[in-house]
Amino acid sequence: MNTERVKRKLSAIFSADVEGYSRLMGDDEAATVRTLEAYRKVLTDLVEEHRGRVVDSPGDNLLAEFGSVVDAVQCAVEVQQILKAKNAELPENRRMQFRIGVNLGDVIQEGERIYGDGVNIAARIEGLADGGGICVSGSAYEQIENKLALGYEYFGEHTVKNITKPIKVYKVPMEPGVGKKKAGSKGWKKAAIAAAVILILGGGVFAVWHSYLRPTSPPAEVASEKTPASESPDETLPPLPDEPSIAVLPFANISGDPKEDYLSDGITEQIITALSKIPKMLVIARNSVFTYKGKPVMVQQVSEELGVRYVLEGSVQKSGDRLRVTAQLIDAKTGNHLWSERYDRDLKDLFELQDDITKNVITALQVKLTQGQAASVLGEGTKNLDAYLKVMKGTHHFFRMNSNDNEIAREFFKEAIDLDLNYAQAYVLLAWTYFHDAIFGWAKTPAKSYEKAVELAKKAISVDEQNASAYMVLANVYAKTGQFEKAVVIGKKALSLDPALNYFYGFVLYNVGQFNEAIPFLKKAIRMDPKPQSFHLAVLGLSYFKARQFKEAIQFLEKAISIAPKPPSWYLAQLGASYNRMGQFNEGIQFLMEAIRIDPRPPSWYLFSLGWAYFWTGQNEKAVAVFNKSVSRNPQNDFLHASLGCALNATGKPEEAVEMFEKALNLNPRPPSWYIGDLAIARLGTGKSEEAITTMRELISRRPDDSNAYRGLSTVLTFQRKYEEAVSMAKKSISLKSPVEAVAYFYLGAPYLMIGEYEEAIAAFKRSINLWPEYIHGNIGLTASYSVADRMEEARAQAAEVAKINPKFSLKDVAENGAVYSFQKADKERFINALRKAGLK
């Protein structure tokens, strides 16, 4: 008897077949087979490119599986776009249109084959699709609804053969604007990696930090022929400047082969770079214009969204060693075509072709150049076409920003150098690949990668002393390796050679810890870029965070997340930490939890940020669980041990808390004073109050200007009912700390409350809440103060705020908590009775 279990798994199933295949075969069997073979090759390549695998392809059918519904649907869309372009070249009666169905379902795997309802449903809903169209099941739609802004039409419930229950079906409209959904205000919370490097190809400038994955779907037609795209995400549209302004839209690859994208992208980038050299001309940055790649838009909308008067657009078709390139320059204000041209050239004439387009644009805009400026604008960097094409192919992989593509790009850049030993930009790009190996953790020995990056950057400078990007490589390496003075000096030199490198110099300043200085450069870079990369916004947000400007940090981090197709976990975690610093802990918890779901073994700071958010909202058991987890993963981290000590003391376990604080002190021979202060507070719970007060007075004698030492002494004095002195020590703590944290005002309010100075207590607790609105202990202190002052309406309203912050709050939490409520038994009972009177239970 065969006892082997059936292997099941959840997969995204992609099913495709040809509409009207029998008619096509009847009309011309040989031509149909040739077309089918060519189209099947397109499908197979795209399936593999989107991380899927072809399971079977009998006759006119193709079955594939993916690990992700997003990948499957993106593949389906790209298939239909490319096949539409190919069909446009055929007579109408010979056009071959595929119908595609995508389903998420359980399948049985047997060797390389898959079976089951998951496959059957995909095949059935494929039959509901129009030729050239896509249908997805309800289960697939749930996975892509807020991840792919494609627009969807609900097509109703359908009963399909051999499936008991009706299946919900959605159509993915292939025409622009049909069924389009606007993203909701909270949609970005489910959006998800964009981060990294902007490369500007040509003349001598490559700016790094584009995006991890860049769309590769080729548009079939140029922008002016199409309908408007979706609304700009920007709240305000930039005004038209006085000087000439232009956006160079990504040239469309109409070759029908997405592998030729590198050529159309490279031509676009070269023209942008050349035009960017012209003084008094606003040229929109590469990453902004490439957001339109593959999208049908009108030039008038591009003009409005990017704040430019002129738009250059075109297309590239490659056949063997021949190129056909079309280009047209449009005045978006009037709609007039200022210039247009079609070039039929050999591939070897690519440089001449690019220069010719640039010259015509300059002439049409009546921009006068000196001879020196013209030479700079039209310089190619290499006269070796094969070397240049290697660089273009390398950058196509480099833009994908993953370890494998970084290696592929590196090999192309090395081959370019072999072909032209004086190709400075190839050395620069090769240097960036080693830099990325180091900073993204792809290298086994980051130090060696940094060394290689420096060696290559210096080689580029020896070939071209004016190569700004080479100096910026050096500046970034020096910043990452602790050579801060050199980093700043070299970064300034790079910026002087190319003022467009504001972002990169800002990033250098960020890495050397000059956060306030970094902010103006990062902001200037973003102002120059109407559609900045999410990573740029995130780094600016992080700079604000480090500069303790938390509102601004939240603003830019939220915007970064809203435009990132799949934000990395640290975006979410840093936003959570920013909300924590604003005292909006429940928002902080939400984003930190999202970050940890993406990164289940996160850096320790994710966990301690989450643990403290739980602690300050009174969720003490959760805080203990998080800190325990973080300590087990980082047993040598003194901060985490001390954090766990606070949480344990808050759950009524002072003996265990003392043990944790003592471990923290053993791990850190020069501990922060709060370790010692909170150890003293924990000792109160073990009956050692005299030892606690002696410890704190000795600490103050050693650290007379340490605010945390006075805060700890104030807490111990409150426990000993020395309230007047406790007030004095709390005030001293506040005077020594800038900016003052919410906790400090709580420890001022507590002794005021105990001696009956209710107005002073209320004022202190209000200040605490103003700083941290969701600081539950400030809200609890204010509730008790209103209650004992017999201001019951306000007390009950404040009690409602406590319940809103932590719906599971109970008075038992206060009774057990020795970390925050370090009162004598009688005082704690009086405090709890006041809370009970206000309506808390």
HUGI-V127867 format. One record per residue. N is the residue number from 1. D_CENTER is the distance of its C-alpha to the mean C-alpha in Angstrom with 2 decimals. Layout:
n->(N:N)
d_center->(D_CENTER:D_CENTER)
This chain:
n->(1:2:3:4:5:6:7:8:9:10:11:12:13:14:15:16:17:18:19:20:21:22:23:24:25:26:27:28:29:30:31:32:33:34:35:36:37:38:39:40:41:42:43:44:45:46:47:48:49:50:51:52:53:54:55:56:57:58:59:60:61:62:63:64:65:66:67:68:69:70:71:72:73:74:75:76:77:78:79:80:81:82:83:84:85:86:87:88:89:90:91:92:93:94:95:96:97:98:99:100:101:102:103:104:105:106:107:108:109:110:111:112:113:114:115:116:117:118:119:120:121:122:123:124:125:126:127:128:129:130:131:132:133:134:135:136:137:138:139:140:141:142:143:144:145:146:147:148:149:150:151:152:153:154:155:156:157:158:159:160:161:162:163:164:165:166:167:168:169:170:171:172:173:174:175:176:177:178:179:180:181:182:183:184:185:186:187:188:189:190:191:192:193:194:195:196:197:198:199:200:201:202:203:204:205:206:207:208:209:210:211:212:213:214:215:216:217:218:219:220:221:222:223:224:225:226:227:228:229:230:231:232:233:234:235:236:237:238:239:240:241:242:243:244:245:246:247:248:249:250:251:252:253:254:255:256:257:258:259:260:261:262:263:264:265:266:267:268:269:270:271:272:273:274:275:276:277:278:279:280:281:282:283:284:285:286:287:288:289:290:291:292:293:294:295:296:297:298:299:300:301:302:303:304:305:306:307:308:309:310:311:312:313:314:315:316:317:318:319:320:321:322:323:324:325:326:327:328:329:330:331:332:333:334:335:336:337:338:339:340:341:342:343:344:345:346:347:348:349:350:351:352:353:354:355:356:357:358:359:360:361:362:363:364:365:366:367:368:369:370:371:372:373:374:375:376:377:378:379:380:381:382:383:384:385:386:387:388:389:390:391:392:393:394:395:396:397:398:399:400:401:402:403:404:405:406:407:408:409:410:411:412:413:414:415:416:417:418:419:420:421:422:423:424:425:426:427:428:429:430:431:432:433:434:435:436:437:438:439:440:441:442:443:444:445:446:447:448:449:450:451:452:453:454:455:456:457:458:459:460:461:462:463:464:465:466:467:468:469:470:471:472:473:474:475:476:477:478:479:480:481:482:483:484:485:486:487:488:489:490:491:492:493:494:495:496:497:498:499:500:501:502:503:504:505:506:507:508:509:510:511:512:513:514:515:516:517:518:519:520:521:522:523:524:525:526:527:528:529:530:531:532:533:534:535:536:537:538:539:540:541:542:543:544:545:546:547:548:549:550:551:552:553:554:555:556:557:558:559:560:561:562:563:564:565:566:567:568:569:570:571:572:573:574:575:576:577:578:579:580:581:582:583:584:585:586:587:588:589:590:591:592:593:594:595:596:597:598:599:600:601:602:603:604:605:606:607:608:609:610:611:612:613:614:615:616:617:618:619:620:621:622:623:624:625:626:627:628:629:630:631:632:633:634:635:636:637:638:639:640:641:642:643:644:645:646:647:648:649:650:651:652:653:654:655:656:657:658:659:660:661:662:663:664:665:666:667:668:669:670:671:672:673:674:675:676:677:678:679:680:681:682:683:684:685:686:687:688:689:690:691:692:693:694:695:696:697:698:699:700:701:702:703:704:705:706:707:708:709:710:711:712:713:714:715:716:717:718:719:720:721:722:723:724:725:726:727:728:729:730:731:732:733:734:735:736:737:738:739:740:741:742:743:744:745:746:747:748:749:750:751:752:753:754:755:756:757:758:759:760:761:762:763:764:765:766:767:768:769:770:771:772:773:774:775:776:777:778:779:780:781:782:783:784:785:786:787:788:789:790:791:792:793:794:795:796:797:798:799:800:801:802:803:804:805:806:807:808:809:810:811:812:813:814:815:816:817:818:819:820:821:822:823:824:825:826:827:828:829:830:831:832:833:834:835:836:837:838:839:840:841)
d_center->(53.08:49.46:47.37:44.08:41.37:39.61:36.03:33.66:29.92:27.39:26.28:25.03:28.19:28.45:32.01:33.35:36.86:38.74:40.22:43.94:44.15:47.87:48.72:46.95:48.84:52.06:51.71:50.88:50.18:49.60:47.18:45.23:44.88:43.69:41.04:39.96:39.60:37.49:35.25:35.00:33.79:30.95:29.99:30.26:28.14:25.34:25.51:25.15:22.34:20.35:21.21:24.22:27.92:31.00:33.42:36.36:37.42:41.01:42.64:40.35:37.86:34.67:33.05:29.68:27.45:23.71:21.78:19.31:20.40:17.33:18.46:22.02:21.61:19.54:22.37:24.97:23.74:23.68:27.13:28.59:27.33:28.83:31.99:32.49:32.56:34.97:37.16:37.55:39.56:41.97:44.90:44.07:46.29:44.59:40.96:39.31:36.75:34.87:34.08:31.04:30.44:27.48:27.94:26.34:29.26:31.22:33.00:35.67:35.21:38.39:37.92:35.77:36.70:35.19:37.17:37.18:36.27:32.63:34.00:36.78:34.61:32.37:35.62:37.14:34.30:34.10:37.67:36.64:34.36:35.82:36.31:33.09:31.27:29.04:29.63:27.51:28.85:27.97:26.37:24.08:23.36:22.18:19.38:18.16:19.19:15.86:13.70:15.72:16.99:20.23:22.79:25.14:28.88:30.45:33.42:35.19:36.43:38.32:40.82:40.50:42.99:43.22:40.46:41.94:39.49:38.35:34.85:32.46:31.43:28.93:29.13:26.24:27.81:27.63:28.81:26.45:26.34:28.19:27.05:23.80:22.02:20.37:17.25:18.34:17.34:15.71:14.32:10.69:11.40:11.96:9.34:7.15:4.85:4.36:5.48:9.07:12.38:14.54:17.99:20.89:23.70:27.30:29.84:28.30:24.78:21.65:18.60:15.94:12.12:11.53:9.09:9.36:11.30:13.23:15.55:19.04:21.23:24.09:25.48:29.20:30.26:29.57:28.12:31.34:32.86:30.32:29.45:26.77:23.15:21.33:21.04:18.91:16.07:17.53:20.14:22.55:23.56:24.19:27.95:29.74:30.59:34.21:33.68:33.07:29.51:28.10:25.17:25.57:24.14:23.21:26.61:27.05:27.93:30.95:32.30:31.22:29.59:25.77:26.56:27.92:24.63:24.52:27.70:26.77:23.40:25.32:27.97:25.51:23.85:27.32:28.54:25.61:26.26:29.98:29.81:27.45:30.36:32.64:33.36:33.12:31.02:27.56:25.58:22.12:19.47:18.64:14.98:16.15:19.08:17.38:15.52:19.12:19.73:21.53:21.82:25.31:25.48:28.35:28.67:29.60:26.27:24.45:26.81:26.07:22.28:22.14:25.34:27.46:31.08:31.06:29.13:29.81:29.22:30.71:30.84:31.59:33.84:34.84:37.90:39.07:39.50:39.75:37.18:37.40:35.12:35.37:34.06:34.77:34.20:34.21:34.92:32.59:34.80:37.93:36.66:39.03:38.46:39.23:39.28:38.66:39.62:39.60:39.78:41.31:41.00:41.02:37.82:39.54:39.66:35.90:35.94:38.81:37.13:33.94:36.17:38.32:35.51:34.32:37.92:38.55:35.58:36.73:40.28:39.40:37.59:40.58:38.62:41.13:40.23:42.32:43.14:40.94:37.94:38.68:38.84:35.44:33.87:35.48:35.22:33.75:33.22:35.24:38.28:37.64:36.16:35.48:33.51:31.47:30.75:29.67:27.10:25.88:25.60:23.87:21.15:20.58:19.68:18.00:15.33:14.37:13.16:14.67:17.82:20.28:19.44:19.40:22.94:24.03:22.93:24.80:27.93:27.90:27.61:30.46:32.52:32.04:33.36:36.28:37.18:36.94:37.19:36.67:33.37:31.39:28.08:28.24:28.66:25.67:23.39:24.96:24.33:20.57:20.58:22.26:19.97:16.95:19.17:19.65:16.28:14.48:17.56:19.06:22.31:25.08:26.26:23.57:26.47:28.09:24.98:24.77:28.51:28.23:25.57:27.98:30.93:29.44:28.23:31.76:33.25:31.37:32.73:36.20:36.03:34.50:34.79:32.84:29.64:27.06:24.17:26.39:26.87:23.15:22.73:25.46:24.01:20.68:22.71:25.09:22.42:20.98:24.58:25.88:27.97:26.79:29.76:29.65:25.93:26.57:29.74:28.36:25.23:27.68:29.70:26.81:26.01:29.73:29.86:26.93:25.90:22.90:21.15:20.34:16.69:17.75:20.55:18.42:16.24:19.61:20.84:17.88:18.64:22.30:21.77:22.80:20.13:22.34:23.29:19.77:18.82:21.30:20.22:16.50:17.68:20.14:17.74:15.67:19.06:20.13:17.28:17.59:14.34:12.06:8.96:5.67:6.04:9.48:9.01:7.19:10.12:12.51:11.66:12.23:15.35:16.62:16.23:18.24:20.66:21.14:20.22:18.35:18.63:16.97:14.19:13.59:13.94:11.26:8.66:9.68:9.55:6.01:5.36:8.47:7.87:4.92:7.52:6.20:3.10:4.80:7.67:7.84:5.51:8.02:10.80:10.76:10.93:13.65:15.39:15.47:17.10:19.44:20.52:21.39:23.40:21.53:21.45:21.24:17.95:16.85:18.24:16.48:12.90:14.16:15.81:12.82:11.11:14.50:14.96:12.10:13.51:17.21:18.34:15.95:16.70:19.59:17.98:16.01:19.51:21.44:19.13:19.67:23.34:24.07:22.58:25.02:27.73:27.55:27.73:30.73:29.25:30.99:31.46:27.75:27.19:29.84:28.30:24.83:26.50:28.91:26.18:24.47:27.93:28.85:25.85:26.39:30.17:30.50:28.07:30.44:27.96:27.14:30.90:31.60:28.94:30.55:33.91:32.98:31.82:35.01:37.19:35.62:36.71:40.26:40.24:41.30:42.89:39.70:37.79:40.35:39.83:36.06:36.59:39.26:36.99:34.36:37.19:38.41:35.03:34.72:37.96:36.71:34.94:33.59:36.28:34.53:35.03:38.74:38.81:37.17:39.44:42.37:41.17:40.92:44.45:45.72:45.11:47.22:50.14:49.78:49.49:51.83:49.93:46.70:48.21:49.78:46.44:44.78:47.66:47.66:43.93:44.51:47.41:45.12:42.13:43.76:40.70:38.16:37.05:35.99:39.50:41.10:38.75:39.82:43.46:43.27:42.11:44.92:47.46:46.44:47.15:50.53:51.26:51.51:49.69:50.84:49.74:46.45:45.81:46.73:44.36:41.45:42.13:42.30:38.89:37.42:39.18:37.71:34.01:31.83:29.75:31.53:29.63:30.56:32.21:34.78:36.10:36.45:38.72:40.71:41.14:42.36:45.61:46.29:46.23:48.56:51.19:51.18:49.62:47.59:46.60:45.24:43.37:41.94:40.83:39.11:37.27:36.21:34.70:32.82:31.40:30.62:28.33:26.81:27.58:26.81:28.63:31.08:33.77:34.05:34.50:37.01:38.91:39.16:40.36:43.07:44.12:44.61:46.50:48.95:49.45:50.48:47.86:47.23:45.50:42.80:42.78:42.20:39.40:37.71:38.29:36.44:33.39:33.66:33.72:30.73:28.62:29.94:31.89:33.31:34.76:38.40:41.04:41.23:37.88:39.61:42.73:40.98:38.59:40.14:37.05:36.86:40.26:42.59:45.75:49.23:50.03:52.04:49.44:46.67:48.94:49.61:45.89:45.24:48.23:46.85:43.60:45.67:47.73:44.59:43.84:41.48:42.53)
